[in-house]
């Protein structure tokens, strides 16, 4: 104590000497294939803290959309399968392992044999330039606390950090140190040839859940729906429950201080600090909570915060294999550098032996999981938070038969300014690939200005149980005229004809506000080429789905068990054919927008949920229309829909007509049956604005069973506009509040569409006073 600094200096020298000794020979460093990881102590949570939370528990309402629970993958530990248990391993820290007779502590390393890294094999502060694992060679990490810093690793043989039945308990961290030379292929791991990468961290299940009780500002304990094995010291994210995620960010990252089982299979979680924001959970919908921590960690260096050049892992080619479980990526991805993503399955063709499961991405500079030129792979139970660009990304449009299931994505950012433009036209955006070395000023993929949490240019995949929060849209189904990138030559591949394989049990919220037609789920936008450059139009483009892409049989996309909330528009398609089955929508501007021949069947559309904080501090002006009927080339069926909580505020209606145009008019018919209205003022069931346009005069729909028009009899009704020509007889009546005439649909009465083609150049006709005439059809030339 009296020696003070001198004693501290002596101890420091001794520690440095030990580290150097350990790194240079096997003296003082014994092989440790497995280190028992002490489970973090859990102090529990006092009942005085849990009781107030338990008093907020609720019983969910009867669902219209069935959202599946994440299935437990199960896990059985088999010591004999652990890669560090195999025979023939040579210790990294032994000089005899290396042809030079010296243990490498930096520089480039080539591995041709089977080498084991133990807890004390690496010297502190060492940075390796390139580690190359040759074909026939293998680098094995022990299940022990290990940290490695590298610029690049090339795998032609095997890199083994655990196995499917030997998931590692200990923290293993690989840091990618940024290479100063621009344009070099560094800062990551690339698996080529017949190489194999296995990374299998501890199984934490489920990887994300939902709140079981609302969270108030200042809470230090939350409750989630599921029983979990999350641990003290791990990071979690409480996802936002306001609409404008980017403008009013209310996602919160906390560290777990304690956990405790709660009634009904729930779990209490004590946080390291009081919550800064409220997070909603109620009978109608519940906000997500995601686990960010994993035992295996790959991350970019501190310098990547400035350069946006984080780490990347890329599995390349049809003979390569990559299996990821329980891996956390932090500061990964390289902004606007094609192919440099956190987890990237690249041109595997058949990816059935590769997967990304139970992993997480936090603060990624570009994407989280990319599936490129790969079919039959699994992307499941992952969590992505604070990601720039499309997050779960199918790249070129040829990717089919993949399983994208039970993933969570939240707080997703566009690359550059969000795509805007006209309400239907959208914005035309051209790629920017040169002219600057600043990655933030490039735009390698112009559709990243409309970044989706989930992005499916080819919908023929199994997409089940995912949750999206934030982004330009939650789920994007863009139209590619034909494949792009590596498959650009497939110009005869009619991608717009490809139908959904399975899109079921997904949820989306807090998105769609960055464009007038933005939505939680969006089928639209188009990516094509202008010369050799990619060109993206964010607006109205339709998908002509078929039974078989080379046949003429029309087919309908199906979105089933879909639940959305806090959207500009809930589900939005520009056509041509879509059926939405078992649908729930809450807190929107428009509950759904369907063009073409489409339907909504068995749905709940709610104008106001129980969420008291939709956008505190942010203007939340809402049109609040449950469903808006459209005009030209539209056929819609509304069947077994319950509208709930619509009030006479002047901006709300359950069903509204589109009446703004004097050119575009209802060609075809909208039909409804089995509608119900709960906590709805009768005056806002239907609204047809009475203005001097052709579409207002020609508005019509058929109420097949009287449930729209609130009739005691089940006789079908024709609902027309307020114009007298819709008064077919004395048995009709006028509903001034709705702006409609309502007539029985009887024999001899029907609504037909008449399409009149006017010769090009014909002058626009004079429109008479519609109030005193039986009806005037307006015609116009192409201008």
VEXRO-37870 format. One line per field, with one value per residue (C-alpha): residue number from 1; residue in three letters; x, y, z. Coordinates in steps of 0.02 Angstrom, whole numbers, plus 50000, padded with zeros to 5 digits. Each point is the difference from the previous one (the first is absolute). Layout:
residues N
num	c(NUM ...) $
residuo	c(ALA ...) $
xx	c(X ...) $
yy	c(Y ...) $
zz	c(Z ...) $
//
This chain:
residues 783
num	c(1 2 3 4 5 6 7 8 9 10 11 12 13 14 15 16 17 18 19 20 21 22 23 24 25 26 27 28 29 30 31 32 33 34 35 36 37 38 39 40 41 42 43 44 45 46 47 48 49 50 51 52 53 54 55 56 57 58 59 60 61 62 63 64 65 66 67 68 69 70 71 72 73 74 75 76 77 78 79 80 81 82 83 84 85 86 87 88 89 90 91 92 93 94 95 96 97 98 99 100 101 102 103 104 105 106 107 108 109 110 111 112 113 114 115 116 117 118 119 120 121 122 123 124 125 126 127 128 129 130 131 132 133 134 135 136 137 138 139 140 141 142 143 144 145 146 147 148 149 150 151 152 153 154 155 156 157 158 159 160 161 162 163 164 165 166 167 168 169 170 171 172 173 174 175 176 177 178 179 180 181 182 183 184 185 186 187 188 189 190 191 192 193 194 195 196 197 198 199 200 201 202 203 204 205 206 207 208 209 210 211 212 213 214 215 216 217 218 219 220 221 222 223 224 225 226 227 228 229 230 231 232 233 234 235 236 237 238 239 240 241 242 243 244 245 246 247 248 249 250 251 252 253 254 255 256 257 258 259 260 261 262 263 264 265 266 267 268 269 270 271 272 273 274 275 276 277 278 279 280 281 282 283 284 285 286 287 288 289 290 291 292 293 294 295 296 297 298 299 300 301 302 303 304 305 306 307 308 309 310 311 312 313 314 315 316 317 318 319 320 321 322 323 324 325 326 327 328 329 330 331 332 333 334 335 336 337 338 339 340 341 342 343 344 345 346 347 348 349 350 351 352 353 354 355 356 357 358 359 360 361 362 363 364 365 366 367 368 369 370 371 372 373 374 375 376 377 378 379 380 381 382 383 384 385 386 387 388 389 390 391 392 393 394 395 396 397 398 399 400 401 402 403 404 405 406 407 408 409 410 411 412 413 414 415 416 417 418 419 420 421 422 423 424 425 426 427 428 429 430 431 432 433 434 435 436 437 438 439 440 441 442 443 444 445 446 447 448 449 450 451 452 453 454 455 456 457 458 459 460 461 462 463 464 465 466 467 468 469 470 471 472 473 474 475 476 477 478 479 480 481 482 483 484 485 486 487 488 489 490 491 492 493 494 495 496 497 498 499 500 501 502 503 504 505 506 507 508 509 510 511 512 513 514 515 516 517 518 519 520 521 522 523 524 525 526 527 528 529 530 531 532 533 534 535 536 537 538 539 540 541 542 543 544 545 546 547 548 549 550 551 552 553 554 555 556 557 558 559 560 561 562 563 564 565 566 567 568 569 570 571 572 573 574 575 576 577 578 579 580 581 582 583 584 585 586 587 588 589 590 591 592 593 594 595 596 597 598 599 600 601 602 603 604 605 606 607 608 609 610 611 612 613 614 615 616 617 618 619 620 621 622 623 624 625 626 627 628 629 630 631 632 633 634 635 636 637 638 639 640 641 642 643 644 645 646 647 648 649 650 651 652 653 654 655 656 657 658 659 660 661 662 663 664 665 666 667 668 669 670 671 672 673 674 675 676 677 678 679 680 681 682 683 684 685 686 687 688 689 690 691 692 693 694 695 696 697 698 699 700 701 702 703 704 705 706 707 708 709 710 711 712 713 714 715 716 717 718 719 720 721 722 723 724 725 726 727 728 729 730 731 732 733 734 735 736 737 738 739 740 741 742 743 744 745 746 747 748 749 750 751 752 753 754 755 756 757 758 759 760 761 762 763 764 765 766 767 768 769 770 771 772 773 774 775 776 777 778 779 780 781 782 783) $
residuo	c(UNK UNK UNK UNK UNK UNK UNK UNK UNK UNK UNK UNK UNK UNK UNK UNK UNK UNK UNK UNK UNK UNK UNK UNK UNK UNK UNK UNK UNK UNK UNK UNK UNK UNK UNK UNK UNK UNK UNK UNK UNK UNK UNK UNK UNK UNK UNK UNK UNK UNK UNK UNK UNK UNK UNK UNK UNK UNK UNK UNK UNK UNK UNK UNK UNK UNK UNK UNK UNK UNK UNK UNK UNK UNK UNK UNK UNK UNK UNK UNK UNK UNK UNK UNK UNK UNK UNK UNK UNK UNK UNK UNK UNK UNK UNK UNK UNK UNK UNK UNK UNK UNK UNK UNK UNK UNK UNK UNK UNK UNK UNK UNK UNK UNK UNK UNK UNK UNK UNK UNK UNK UNK UNK UNK UNK UNK UNK UNK UNK UNK UNK UNK UNK UNK UNK UNK UNK UNK UNK UNK UNK UNK UNK UNK UNK UNK UNK UNK UNK UNK UNK UNK UNK UNK UNK UNK UNK UNK UNK UNK UNK UNK UNK UNK UNK UNK UNK UNK UNK UNK UNK UNK UNK UNK UNK UNK UNK UNK UNK UNK UNK UNK UNK UNK UNK UNK UNK UNK UNK UNK UNK UNK UNK UNK UNK UNK UNK UNK UNK UNK UNK UNK UNK UNK UNK UNK UNK UNK UNK UNK UNK UNK UNK UNK UNK UNK UNK UNK UNK UNK UNK UNK UNK UNK UNK UNK UNK UNK UNK UNK UNK UNK UNK UNK UNK UNK UNK UNK UNK UNK UNK UNK UNK UNK UNK UNK UNK UNK UNK UNK UNK UNK UNK UNK UNK UNK UNK UNK UNK UNK UNK UNK UNK UNK UNK UNK UNK UNK UNK UNK UNK UNK UNK UNK UNK UNK UNK UNK UNK UNK UNK UNK UNK UNK UNK UNK UNK UNK UNK UNK UNK UNK UNK UNK UNK UNK UNK UNK UNK UNK UNK UNK UNK UNK UNK UNK UNK UNK UNK UNK UNK UNK UNK UNK UNK UNK UNK UNK UNK UNK UNK UNK UNK UNK UNK UNK UNK UNK UNK UNK UNK UNK UNK UNK UNK UNK UNK UNK UNK UNK UNK UNK UNK UNK UNK UNK UNK UNK UNK UNK UNK UNK UNK UNK UNK UNK UNK UNK UNK UNK UNK UNK UNK UNK UNK UNK UNK UNK UNK UNK UNK UNK UNK UNK UNK UNK UNK UNK UNK UNK UNK UNK UNK UNK UNK UNK UNK UNK UNK UNK UNK UNK UNK UNK UNK UNK UNK UNK UNK UNK UNK UNK UNK UNK UNK UNK UNK UNK UNK UNK UNK UNK UNK UNK UNK UNK UNK UNK UNK UNK UNK UNK UNK UNK UNK UNK UNK UNK UNK UNK UNK UNK UNK UNK UNK UNK UNK UNK UNK UNK UNK UNK UNK UNK UNK UNK UNK UNK UNK UNK UNK UNK UNK UNK UNK UNK UNK UNK UNK UNK UNK UNK UNK UNK UNK UNK UNK UNK UNK UNK UNK UNK UNK UNK UNK UNK UNK UNK UNK UNK UNK UNK UNK UNK UNK UNK UNK UNK UNK UNK UNK UNK UNK UNK UNK UNK UNK UNK UNK UNK UNK UNK UNK UNK UNK UNK UNK UNK UNK UNK UNK UNK UNK UNK UNK UNK UNK UNK UNK UNK UNK UNK UNK UNK UNK UNK UNK UNK UNK UNK UNK UNK UNK UNK UNK UNK UNK UNK UNK UNK UNK UNK UNK UNK UNK UNK UNK UNK UNK UNK UNK UNK UNK UNK UNK UNK UNK UNK UNK UNK UNK UNK UNK UNK UNK UNK UNK UNK UNK UNK UNK UNK UNK UNK UNK UNK UNK UNK UNK UNK UNK UNK UNK UNK UNK UNK UNK UNK UNK UNK UNK UNK UNK UNK UNK UNK UNK UNK UNK UNK UNK UNK UNK UNK UNK UNK UNK UNK UNK UNK UNK UNK UNK UNK UNK UNK UNK UNK UNK UNK UNK UNK UNK UNK UNK UNK UNK UNK UNK UNK UNK UNK UNK UNK UNK UNK UNK UNK UNK UNK UNK UNK UNK UNK UNK UNK UNK UNK UNK UNK UNK UNK UNK UNK UNK UNK UNK UNK UNK UNK UNK UNK UNK UNK UNK UNK UNK UNK UNK UNK UNK UNK UNK UNK UNK UNK UNK UNK UNK UNK UNK UNK UNK UNK UNK UNK UNK UNK UNK UNK UNK UNK UNK UNK UNK UNK UNK UNK UNK UNK UNK UNK UNK UNK UNK UNK UNK UNK UNK UNK UNK UNK UNK UNK UNK UNK UNK UNK UNK UNK UNK UNK UNK UNK UNK UNK UNK UNK UNK UNK UNK UNK UNK UNK UNK UNK UNK UNK UNK UNK UNK UNK UNK UNK UNK UNK UNK UNK UNK UNK UNK UNK UNK UNK UNK UNK UNK UNK UNK UNK UNK UNK UNK UNK UNK UNK UNK UNK UNK UNK UNK UNK UNK UNK UNK UNK UNK UNK UNK UNK UNK UNK UNK) $
xx	c(50000 50141 50089 49845 50037 50158 49901 49869 50138 50076 49834 49969 50169 49966 49832 50076 50138 49871 49898 50154 50058 49830 49998 50174 49999 49895 50080 49860 49864 49913 49871 49826 49870 49857 49994 49851 49908 49933 49816 49971 49919 49819 49950 49816 49877 49911 49812 49981 50065 49906 49829 49962 50047 49895 49850 50012 49984 49855 49909 50020 49846 49943 50116 49952 50182 50086 50180 50102 50115 50183 50023 50135 50137 50057 50180 50094 50183 50119 50178 50068 49941 50100 50136 50125 49979 50063 50168 50150 49984 50160 50006 50021 50110 50128 50151 50001 49834 50081 50127 50099 50014 49926 49825 49920 49943 49963 50019 49932 49975 49968 49922 50018 49971 49873 50036 49914 49988 49981 49964 50182 50060 49995 50101 49907 49999 50052 49924 50014 50003 49932 49968 49982 49930 50049 49896 50028 50044 49889 50003 49905 49953 49982 49845 50090 50013 50100 50028 50079 50031 50024 49992 49949 49971 49987 49926 50028 50002 49901 49973 49914 49930 49878 49881 49813 50000 50142 49948 50132 49966 50149 50025 50105 50031 50072 50035 50030 50132 49977 50130 50060 50021 49841 49927 50082 49895 50030 49909 49909 49989 49976 49967 50043 50018 49945 50028 49887 49965 49912 49956 49882 49972 49893 49815 49895 49815 49895 50111 49860 49831 49862 49951 49875 49959 50015 50160 49991 50135 50114 49965 50147 49909 49911 49903 50008 49883 50119 50109 50180 50177 50070 50137 50054 50119 49925 49936 49819 49907 49827 49926 49908 49812 49982 49971 50141 50145 50136 49938 49954 50115 49939 50088 50097 50149 50018 50104 49914 50024 49890 49862 49857 49864 49825 49827 49936 50174 50051 50168 50043 50161 50086 50091 50163 49916 49824 49913 50002 49843 49834 49983 49826 49923 49814 49859 50022 50188 50163 50173 50151 50151 50155 50156 50157 50139 50077 50151 50087 50039 50066 50024 50078 50133 49974 50067 49851 49887 50081 50033 49837 50114 49953 50033 49920 49980 49973 49968 50041 49955 49904 50126 50020 49902 49958 49904 49967 49912 50009 50115 49989 50058 50041 50060 49995 49967 50087 49889 49980 50131 49912 50016 50065 49859 49996 49936 50005 49955 50068 49960 49984 49864 49937 50017 49915 50159 50024 49900 49994 49906 49984 50122 49991 50057 50021 50051 50036 50064 49918 49872 49995 49969 50019 49944 50071 49983 49956 49848 49938 50091 49933 50003 49912 49980 50119 49993 50057 50004 50064 50039 50028 49926 49889 50027 49944 50044 49972 50111 49978 49824 50044 50001 49859 49943 50089 49931 49996 49916 49978 50122 49988 50062 49988 50064 50048 50067 50000 50164 49990 49839 49842 49913 49855 49912 49818 49867 50000 50147 50130 50177 50124 50170 50160 50147 50156 50156 50142 50057 50042 50091 49875 49886 49861 49987 49990 49843 50048 49821 49875 49858 50091 49920 49842 50081 49890 50021 49962 50029 49930 50018 49958 49849 50013 50072 49931 49981 49923 49990 50113 49984 50049 50014 50059 50078 49923 49886 49994 49982 50045 49949 50081 49974 50153 49967 50135 50142 50142 50184 50081 49842 49971 50014 49838 49894 49868 49967 49829 50022 49838 49904 50074 49873 50018 50043 49948 49983 49917 49996 50107 49985 50058 49987 50073 50036 49934 50004 50143 49892 49818 49963 50119 49936 50040 49996 50032 49986 50063 50151 50107 50186 50064 50145 50032 50144 50120 49940 49866 49845 49868 49825 49918 49822 49858 50053 49896 50037 49916 50005 49968 49978 50159 50110 49998 49813 49851 49898 49969 50045 49972 50133 49946 50051 49927 49994 50076 49997 50053 49990 50059 50012 49966 49917 49985 50015 50026 50004 49989 49930 49964 49936 50009 49896 50028 49931 49988 50061 50013 50039 50008 50044 50024 49960 49925 49974 50038 50019 49963 50009 49955 49892 50022 49911 50007 49920 49974 50080 49999 50029 50015 50005 50061 50096 50035 50174 50002 50166 49992 50116 50030 50090 49972 49853 49892 49870 49901 49872 49942 49906 49974 49992 49995 49916 50091 49949 50078 50028 49960 49896 49994 49912 49980 49940 49980 50082 49973 50027 50030 50023 49963 49930 49921 50155 49988 50149 49940 49898 49995 49983 50035 49980 50134 49912 50135 50015 49897 50094 50022 49835 49941 50009 49963 49912 50041 49897 49978 49918 50000 50063 49989 50019 50049 50015 49972 49890 49877 50039 50179 49965 50010 50051 49987 50060 49882 50105 49978 50099 49959 50065 49885 49850 50040 50048 49916 50016 49889 49952 49953 49917 49950 50137 50083 49839 49944 49839 49903 49965 50138 49947 50143 50016 50076 50090 50029 50050 49887 49947 49818 50039 50040 49818 49935 49825 49890 50075 50166 50048 50128 50129 50055 50129 50091 49968 49916 49843 49960 49888 49951 50100 49858 49971 50024 50111 50187 50150 50101 50156 50011 50173 49998 50154 50012 50105 50166 49991 49815 49958 49943 49811 49906 49941 49821 49932 49992 49871 49866 50038 49981 50186 50143 50149 50156 50130 50176 50142 50166 50050) $
yy	c(50000 50118 49965 50057 50023 49893 49849 50028 50010 49837 49910 50068 49939 49829 49989 50052 49873 49864 50046 50000 49835 49923 50060 49936 49826 49873 50045 50053 49966 49834 49941 50049 49932 50053 50127 49989 50162 50068 50037 50182 50009 50053 50101 49979 50142 50062 49976 50185 50032 49862 50024 50166 49922 49845 50111 50056 49825 49980 49870 50017 50023 49861 50008 50015 49977 49850 50050 49841 49980 49968 49811 49936 49925 49883 49961 49847 50020 49866 50020 49881 50119 50147 50048 50028 49817 49928 49915 50068 50180 50100 50145 50174 50048 49862 50039 49823 50035 50123 49964 50153 49937 50164 50035 50136 50153 50116 50014 49872 49818 49847 49846 49833 49883 49994 50138 50032 50171 49989 50134 50053 49968 50180 50145 50157 50141 49892 50038 49875 50062 49848 49827 49875 49828 49891 49855 49854 50120 50045 50136 49949 50113 49921 50036 50129 50190 50050 50165 50016 50155 49977 50096 49852 49815 49889 49828 49864 49864 50013 50129 49916 50093 49874 49882 49972 49886 50091 50180 50101 50078 50117 50171 49993 50166 50032 50183 50054 50135 50120 49994 50175 49959 50040 49874 49848 49848 50008 50018 49835 49814 49925 49815 49940 49840 49852 50096 49983 50122 49942 50125 49936 50103 49960 49979 50136 49973 50085 50132 50128 50016 50129 50103 49920 50166 50182 50090 50172 50132 49967 49814 49892 49834 49938 49840 49899 49865 49852 49898 50037 49947 50175 50044 50142 50115 49971 50142 50013 50125 50065 50042 50162 50017 50167 50022 50109 49891 50104 50173 49954 49854 49911 49832 49966 49886 49937 49874 49863 50019 49855 49882 49913 49881 50073 49923 49931 49958 50183 50069 50156 50087 50130 50135 50088 50171 50073 50005 50166 49967 49912 49837 49938 49829 49973 49886 50049 49998 49985 50076 49887 49972 49927 49917 50078 49907 49836 49900 50009 50176 50072 50187 50146 50106 50172 50077 49932 50129 50131 49899 49896 49854 49867 49816 49878 49811 49929 49820 49988 49874 49838 49892 50113 49980 50123 49958 50136 49979 50114 50130 50187 50122 50175 50140 49882 50032 50124 50139 50002 49865 49863 49830 50059 49958 49930 49826 49966 49838 50037 49898 49835 49943 49861 50070 49857 49964 50182 50112 50152 49962 50079 50138 50188 50159 50161 50165 49932 50117 49898 49861 49853 49838 49992 49850 50017 49873 49871 49888 49884 50083 50048 50173 49976 50073 50145 50176 50154 50173 50167 49949 50104 49936 49850 49889 49823 50010 49888 50082 49963 49930 49818 49946 49874 49864 50080 50001 50174 49966 50075 50143 50173 50159 50172 50178 49983 50151 50047 50032 50186 50098 49892 49974 50120 50064 50005 49900 49870 50050 49984 50055 49947 49963 49955 49911 50102 49893 50124 50179 49989 49893 50044 49848 50108 50092 49843 49902 49828 49938 50139 49903 50021 50171 49899 49881 49856 49901 49846 50009 49871 50035 49817 49957 49811 49970 49944 50160 49960 50077 50151 50170 50165 50170 50156 50017 50081 49848 49845 49869 50048 49902 50104 49961 49949 49988 49868 49950 50121 49994 49830 49940 50152 49895 49906 50125 49868 49959 50085 50043 50103 49837 49911 49972 49987 49828 50038 50167 49965 50060 50156 50168 50177 50170 50175 50023 50068 50183 50057 50002 50044 49822 49916 49845 49862 49869 50061 49912 50131 50095 49938 49968 49993 50063 50162 49951 49913 50092 49944 50109 49992 50070 49996 50024 49910 49837 49842 49814 49885 49838 49835 49816 49968 50142 49937 49962 50114 49943 50146 49974 50100 50045 49954 50094 49906 50034 50172 50127 50182 50156 50179 50007 50134 49862 49825 49883 50081 49919 50081 49837 49895 49860 49983 49916 50052 49870 50017 50179 50125 50185 50136 50185 50043 50130 49864 49824 49926 50052 49869 50027 49872 49850 49976 49957 50014 49854 49976 50157 50123 50182 50116 50189 50025 49875 50014 50072 50172 50054 49981 50146 50112 50156 49959 50060 49848 50068 49852 49974 49844 49906 49815 49960 50116 49943 50036 50035 49944 49814 49952 49855 49976 49877 50046 49847 49966 50161 50079 50188 50063 50169 50130 50165 50157 50109 50065 49898 49822 49874 49811 49998 50148 50029 50068 50143 50125 49965 50056 49878 49840 49922 49835 49875 49845 49955 49997 49874 49973 49872 49953 50167 50046 50168 50011 50165 50089 50153 49957 50164 49944 49827 50066 50167 50055 50179 50097 50098 50040 49856 49852 49878 50076 49982 49821 49934 49832 49837 49851 49953 49818 49967 50170 50002 50155 50097 49938 49921 49874 49898 49913 50067 50059 50187 50107 50148 50144 50181 50143 50031 49974 49877 49870 50011 49853 50002 50048 49861 50093 50120 50137 49999 50181 49966 49878 50094 49848 49928 49823 49886 49817 49887 49909 49907 50117 50119 49991 50113 49986 50087 50082 50037 50134 50026 50175 50031 50079 50188 50012 50154 49984 50006 50136 49943 50051 50042 49826 50057 50025 49861 49813 49977 50050 49893 50106 49948 50063 49978 49928 50168) $
zz	c(50000 50043 49834 49905 49816 50007 50059 49865 49869 50061 49989 49824 49940 50072 49910 49834 50020 50033 49846 49890 50072 49972 49821 49956 50072 50092 50168 50116 49869 50005 49875 50059 49882 50113 50140 50117 49976 50163 49979 50049 50170 49997 50152 49957 50008 50155 50000 50039 49825 49909 50079 49913 49832 50032 50033 49818 49927 49878 49899 49813 49893 49885 49850 49818 49948 50079 50036 50033 50147 49962 50008 50116 49889 50138 50038 50059 50050 49935 50063 49869 49862 50068 49877 50141 50052 49835 49993 49909 50056 50023 50122 49929 50147 49970 49894 49932 49912 49880 49861 50052 50178 50062 50064 49892 50095 49853 49812 49879 50045 49890 50076 49912 50149 50143 50125 50167 50081 50189 50129 50016 49822 49941 50068 50047 49872 49853 49830 49859 49820 49908 50067 49858 50038 49854 49933 50120 50141 50146 50133 50156 50145 50172 50102 50105 50014 49846 49909 49829 49894 49813 49838 49892 50009 49845 50024 49870 50133 50163 50136 50147 50150 50070 49911 49985 50153 50086 50020 50092 50170 50010 49925 49843 49916 49827 49961 49821 49998 49857 49863 49953 49816 49904 49881 50078 50045 50186 50163 50005 49972 49827 49973 49825 49901 50106 50161 50152 50140 50158 50138 50134 50156 50151 49967 50079 49970 49945 49922 50012 50082 50027 50150 50117 50083 49946 50049 50077 50005 50147 50015 50054 49975 49844 49965 49840 49935 50001 50114 49951 50049 49977 50124 50111 49907 49828 49891 49944 49892 50041 49831 49969 50013 49912 49815 49931 50050 49917 50048 50178 50046 50155 49988 50159 50034 50178 50096 50098 50188 50053 49941 50087 49943 49995 49987 49837 49932 50002 50060 50098 49948 50108 49901 50037 49989 49998 49832 49908 49898 50013 49903 49963 50027 50006 49952 49817 49966 50095 49973 49973 50113 49919 50072 49923 50093 49940 50060 49831 49942 49836 49991 49912 50082 50076 49838 49904 50083 49889 49843 50004 49954 50126 49994 49880 49982 49827 49949 49814 49868 49978 50094 50153 50161 50138 50158 50128 50167 50151 49922 50034 49866 50060 49887 49853 49815 49885 49938 49811 49970 49902 50080 50169 50120 50179 49951 49813 49910 49827 49845 50094 49879 50116 50175 50093 50098 50052 50115 50115 50161 50173 49952 50025 49914 50095 49921 49826 49865 49861 50019 50119 49903 49811 49897 49824 49862 50133 50021 50137 50143 50173 50079 50166 50175 49971 50074 49904 50078 49937 49821 49844 49837 49964 50152 49956 49816 49849 49872 49815 49986 49964 50183 50029 50122 50147 50177 50077 50166 50175 49975 50080 49916 50079 49974 49816 49905 49816 49910 49972 49987 50005 49833 49976 49844 49947 50090 49860 49890 50138 49965 49865 50078 49906 50078 50046 49988 49973 50020 50185 50126 50136 50019 50071 49833 49892 49960 49934 50015 49965 50082 50166 50006 50031 50124 50059 50158 49892 49811 49878 49814 49977 50110 49975 50173 50168 50102 50169 50173 49970 50084 49919 50084 49911 49828 49846 50001 50107 49863 49822 49845 49861 49817 49901 49812 49999 50117 50037 50041 49974 49911 49893 49842 50042 49905 49958 50183 50032 50184 50012 49972 50151 50138 50187 50068 50180 50087 50166 50180 49977 50088 49958 50083 50017 49816 49835 50052 49886 49842 49970 49944 50121 50088 50123 49861 49824 49832 49880 49940 49857 49980 49822 49895 49910 49889 50118 50155 50121 50002 50136 49995 50171 49935 49915 49917 49998 50008 49872 50100 49912 50044 49905 49943 49820 49997 49978 50151 50117 50183 50159 50125 50177 50157 50148 50187 49976 50141 49983 50107 49997 49810 49872 49899 50070 49852 49831 49828 49829 49931 49910 50110 50190 50134 50181 50119 50191 50014 50142 49982 50133 50009 49817 49870 49890 50059 49829 49818 49868 49813 49868 50043 50186 50161 50188 50090 50187 50066 50145 49955 50151 49988 50178 50107 50185 49967 50084 49925 49811 49972 50149 49943 49816 49896 49966 49881 49939 49864 50092 49865 50030 49814 49850 49841 49838 49823 49836 49972 50180 50064 50188 50115 50185 50096 50186 50056 50170 50009 50177 50084 49866 50060 49920 50012 49822 49938 50033 49904 49989 49810 49887 49815 49884 49912 49956 49813 49851 49888 50100 50051 50076 49858 50099 50161 50185 50098 50186 50114 50184 50063 50184 50086 50183 50093 49834 49979 49858 49913 49962 49931 49821 49927 49819 49986 49888 49877 49815 49925 49892 50130 50132 49887 49952 50172 50038 50095 50042 50177 49974 50168 50072 50132 49928 49986 50172 49938 50103 49845 49906 49832 49889 49972 49865 50079 49880 50014 50051 49821 49955 49861 50133 50056 49902 50075 50145 50106 50005 50138 50019 50140 50007 50135 49888 49837 49923 49924 50056 49896 50011 49885 49915 49838 49855 50099 49986 49983 49842 49943 49830 49933 49865 49894 49932 49844 50037 49981 50037 50099 50179 50008 50087 50170 50035 50170 50075 50129 49868 49878 50007 49980 49890 49952 49982 49873 49973 49879 50055 50071) $
//
